[in-house]
Protein backbone atom coordinates (compact mmCIF):
# COMPACT_ATOMS: atom_id res chain seq x y z
CA UNK A 1 0.00 0.00 0.00
CA UNK A 2 2.90 2.36 0.61
CA UNK A 3 1.32 4.37 3.41
CA UNK A 4 1.50 3.54 7.08
CA UNK A 5 -1.82 2.66 8.75
CA UNK A 6 -1.79 6.09 10.42
CA UNK A 7 -1.24 7.86 7.09
CA UNK A 8 -4.00 5.76 5.47
CA UNK A 9 -6.40 6.69 8.28
CA UNK A 10 -5.50 10.37 7.91
CA UNK A 11 -6.04 10.16 4.15
CA UNK A 12 -9.48 8.53 4.57
CA UNK A 13 -10.43 11.42 6.88
CA UNK A 14 -9.16 14.07 4.44
CA UNK A 15 -11.28 16.47 2.40
CA UNK A 16 -9.61 15.09 -0.74
CA UNK A 17 -10.84 11.54 -0.03
CA UNK A 18 -14.29 12.67 1.10
CA UNK A 19 -14.76 14.58 -2.16
CA UNK A 20 -13.53 11.64 -4.24
CA UNK A 21 -15.77 9.20 -2.35
CA UNK A 22 -18.81 11.48 -2.69
CA UNK A 23 -18.19 11.76 -6.43
CA UNK A 24 -17.98 7.96 -6.73
CA UNK A 25 -21.25 7.50 -4.82
CA UNK A 26 -22.97 10.01 -7.10
CA UNK A 27 -21.48 8.31 -10.18
CA UNK A 28 -22.92 4.99 -8.94
CA UNK A 29 -26.38 6.55 -8.72
CA UNK A 30 -26.33 6.48 -4.91
CA UNK A 31 -26.60 2.67 -4.95
CA UNK A 32 -24.39 -0.31 -4.19
CA UNK A 33 -22.72 -1.47 -7.38
CA UNK A 34 -23.14 -5.09 -6.31
CA UNK A 35 -26.68 -5.41 -4.91
CA UNK A 36 -28.31 -2.05 -5.69
CA UNK A 37 -29.00 -1.08 -2.08
CA UNK A 38 -29.13 2.67 -1.37
CA UNK A 39 -28.19 2.20 2.32
CA UNK A 40 -24.92 2.47 4.25
CA UNK A 41 -22.74 3.10 1.21
CA UNK A 42 -18.94 2.83 1.39
CA UNK A 43 -16.28 3.36 -1.24
CA UNK A 44 -14.04 0.31 -1.44
CA UNK A 45 -10.47 0.34 -2.77
CA UNK A 46 -10.03 -2.50 -5.26
CA UNK A 47 -6.33 -1.62 -5.33
CA UNK A 48 -4.05 0.65 -3.33
CA UNK A 49 -1.61 1.11 -6.22
CA UNK A 50 -2.63 4.75 -6.77
CA UNK A 51 -3.73 5.60 -3.23
CA UNK A 52 -4.27 9.34 -3.06
CA UNK A 53 -4.56 9.51 -6.84
CA UNK A 54 -7.18 6.82 -7.44
CA UNK A 55 -8.84 6.33 -10.77
CA UNK A 56 -12.54 5.44 -10.95
CA UNK A 57 -11.69 1.82 -11.80
CA UNK A 58 -9.67 1.55 -8.57
CA UNK A 59 -12.81 2.06 -6.49
CA UNK A 60 -16.22 0.44 -6.03
CA UNK A 61 -19.31 1.75 -4.25
CA UNK A 62 -20.60 -0.97 -1.95
CA UNK A 63 -23.21 -1.09 0.80
CA UNK A 64 -21.92 -2.06 4.22
CA UNK A 65 -23.01 -5.71 3.83
CA UNK A 66 -21.36 -6.12 0.41
CA UNK A 67 -18.23 -4.31 1.63
CA UNK A 68 -17.96 -6.70 4.56
CA UNK A 69 -18.41 -9.67 2.22
CA UNK A 70 -15.65 -8.26 0.00
CA UNK A 71 -13.32 -8.37 3.03
CA UNK A 72 -14.56 -11.80 4.18
CA UNK A 73 -16.39 -10.42 7.21
CA UNK A 74 -19.68 -12.03 8.22
CA UNK A 75 -22.42 -10.04 9.92
N, C-alpha and C positions, 0 to 999 in steps of 0.2 A: 504494500500500500504506500510506503514511503513516508507517511506521517506517523508520528507517535500517537497513541490513543488520546492523549491530552489535546494534541493539535487537531486531530480528527473531530473530537468533541467540540472544540472551539469553532472549527469550520462549520459544523452542522448548526451551530447557534448563530452564525454570522448572517448579516443582512444579505450578502451575496448568495449564500445557499438558500435562504428563505425565499428570495426572489426567483431563483432558478427552480426551486421546488414548486412554488405557486404557479409558475409558467407551465411546468410539466403537468400539473393537475388540471389546469385550464385546457391544455392541449389534448388531454385524455377525456375531455368532456365531463370532468368532475365525477368520474367513475373508475372503478378498479378495472385495469386492463385485462385481468384474468376472469373475474366472475361478474363484473358489471355493477357491483354494489357501489352506492354513493356514500357509504359511511366509513368513518375512521380511516381516511386515506393517508398513505405514506408514500414517499418516493424512495424506491429501492435502487441501490447501486448494483448493476449487473457486473461492473468491473470498477476497479479503483485505479486503473491505468492513467486516467486523466483527471484524477481528483482535484477539484478546484477549477478545472477547465473542462468539465464534462460535456459530452455531446449528447443529443437527445437519445441516441441509441445506447448510451451507457446507462440509462435510467429507465425504470418502469414504475408506473403508478399502480400501487396495490393497496387493497383494503388491509386492515390489521390482520385478519384471519389468513388471507393469502400471503401476506408478508411473513407471518410466522411459519406457514407451511414451507415457504421458500428457504427459510433458515432451519427447517427441520424441527420446529418447536410445535408441540401439541398444546391445544387449549385445555 
